[in-house]
């Protein structure tokens, strides 16, 4: 049942013009949040996301910027704050994925992945953390991947970067819990998004065959998990990594 958890809240969603980020933006806007949608370069998709939200009676703006660049990350937060006021919630979905054999990973592809997936996460969290701590309120959800939890010989850099996001979640959650800032992480399995299609069709077939629920996930399903972690319904949850993979990866109890 919808609550008032997001009414009047300012939400910043990185990577919000498509995939999981877009689904999150639409879901929170539908529940009263004012959503700043960050994207890197796809103007048409960002405009479309904002228009969809407006058509459904929600409020959103689009902010272009590269989260991997510290100055741009700070500017993204400033623009969101200027439009809607102090940032209450950060959902960090922006990421990149390169698939290549372990023996072919280069410094360039390693650095490209770390710049976006690790540095970008740090940049965005630290662009909003001070106001959350000062106001004694903040909700942060970071997106990792089940690639962080299992061996992936064709995703050495991606897996390592997403494992770093899990570690960051735990450390920040412990540090900021005393300030009523909750930080959690979601590890999706293979979700029907553009990023999923960096994998060949035969890889999709193999994944589905090894997923107990027997299908790919949908962005809206991950958005529901994120919404829960941001809401008052999860008020006693922080520092956690939630796996949403159709059963493909199950963490030990």
N, C-alpha and C positions, 0 to 999 in steps of 0.2 A: 504494500500500500504506500503511495507517495507520502512523503513527510515534508515538513518545512525546513529541513536541514540546509537546503541550498537557496532558499528564497533570499534575494538581496546579497548573496555571497559573490565575491569576485574570484573567478576561476581562470587560471592560465593553463592552457593545454598546449604542449609542444607537439609538433607533428600532428596538428589537429585538423588538417585539411583532408585527410584520407585515412582509411583503415581504422584501426582501433581508436586513434585520436579523434577522428571524425565522429565515430559512434559515441564516444564519451562526451564530446562537445554537445551533440544533439540531446543526449540523455539528461545531462545536467541543466542545459538551457530549458528543457521542457519542464524541469522542476524548479524553475525560478532563478537559476544562477545567471550572472552576467559573465559571458564567456569570451575571453581573449584567445583567439585561435592563432597560434604561431605556425608558420610554415617557412620553408626555405626559398623556393623559387616558383612554385606552381600557382601563379596568380589566379587562373581560371578556377581551379579546384577550391582554392580558399574562398573566393567570392561565392562559388556555388554553395559551400558549406554555410557561410553567413546568410545567404539568401534563403536556404532551406530552413534555418533556425528562425529567421524573421517571419517567413510564411506561416510557421507554426506558432507564432506569437511570442517567440523568445528574443533574447537580446545577445548580440555577438558582434565582435569586430575581428578583422584579420590583421596580423602583424607579421610582416616578412622579416626574416633574420636567421643567421646561422648560429646555432647554439654552441658550436665548437669554438667560436671566437668570443673570448671573454667580454670584450667591449660590446659586441652585438647582443650577447645574452643579457647584459645589464640594460641595454637600450630596450630590448623586448619587454623586460619587467617594468621599466619606466613608462613605456607607452601604455601598457595594460593598466598600470596604476593611475596614470593621467586620465584615462578614459573612465575607469570604474571605481577608483579608490584603492585602498590597501588590499593586497592580494591575500586572500584567505586560504586558497587551495591551489596546489600545483600538481598537475598530472603530466609526467614527463614521458612522452611516447616517442620522441624523435630518435631515430636510430638508422644505422646502415648495416648491410650484410653483404659480405663477399664470400662466395663459395669457390674454393680451390684446394687442391691436394696439399697436405701438410708440407711436402717437400718443395712446393712451389710458392709458399708464402714469402713475400719480400718485405723489406723494411717499409717500403712505400704503402703496401696494402695493410700491413700491421698498423702503421702510424695513422693511416686514414681511418681505420676502424676505431682505434683508441681515441682519436681526436673527437669523433662524434659520440661514440657510445659511453666513454668514460669521462673525458674532459667536458663534453657537452652536458652530461648529468651533473657533474660538479658545478659547472658554470651556472646552470639554471637554479640549482638548489641554493647556491650561495648568492644568487641575485635576489632571492626572496626571504632568506632565513632570518635576517635581522629584524624585519618588520613583524614576522610571525612571533619571534621571541619577545620583542618589546610589547606586543599586543596580547601576549599570553594566549595565542590561538593560532593554530596552523594545521593543515592536513596535506600530506604529501604522499603521492603514490608514484613509485618508479616502476618502469616496465623492464623486466629481465627476460628470460627465455628458458625453456627446459634445456636448451643447449648448454646452459651454465651448469647443469646438474648431471649430465651424462657425456661420455666421450663422443667427440665429433671430429673425425680425422680430416674432414673437408671444411671445417669451420674453426680452426685453431684460434684465430684472432677474434672472431665473433664470440665464441664460447668463453674465452678468457675475459673479454670485455664485459660480458653479461654476468659472469661470476663476480666481477668487481662491483657491479651494481648491487648485488645481494649483500656483499660485505659492507658497502657504503650504507645501505639501509639499516643494518643492525647497529652500526656505530652511531649514526645520526639519531636513530630512535632512542638509544640509551642516553645520549648527550642531551637531547632536547625534551624528553618526556616531562621533566620537571617544569617546563614552560608551556605545557599543554599543546605541544607540537607532536603530532603522531606521524610516523613515517613507516610505510609498508611497501611491499613489493609484490608484483604479480609476475609469475612465469607462465606465459601462454605456451600451449603446444602449437601445432601448425594451424594457423587461422587463415581463412579465405580472404587474403589481402594481396596487394601487389607484391609485397616483400616475399610472400610465400612462393611466388613464381620465379624466384632466382633458382629454385630447385627444379630439375627436369620432371616431366610427367611420371616417369617410372619411380622416382623418389616419392612422389605423392602417393602412388599406388601402394608402395611398400609401407609408408607411414600409416595410411588408412588401415591396411591389413594388420598392423601391429597396434592399433588403437582399440581398446576394448569397446568404446562406443561406436566404432566403425565408420567414422566420418571426420572431416575437418571441422574446426570450430568456426563460429561466425563472430565478427567484430562486436556485435551487440551482446553476445554472451560474455565477452571479456569486459565490456562496458558495465554490465550488471555487477560483476565482481568488484570492479573499481569503485562503482557507486556505493556499494556496501562498505568498503574500507574507508570511504570518505564520510560516511554518514554517522549519525549518533548511534545507529544500530551496532556499530563495531567499536563502541566507546572504550572497551577494555582490551583492544588489540593494537599493538604497536611493535615494530621491529620484526614483523613476520613476513615470510615468503609464501604466497599462496600459489599453488600449482593448479592451472586450469588447462588440462591437456587431454580430456576425454579418457583419462585413465592410462595414457601411454607412459607417463612417469608418475610413480607413487612414492612419496617420501616416506621413510621409516617413521613409525610412531615413537 
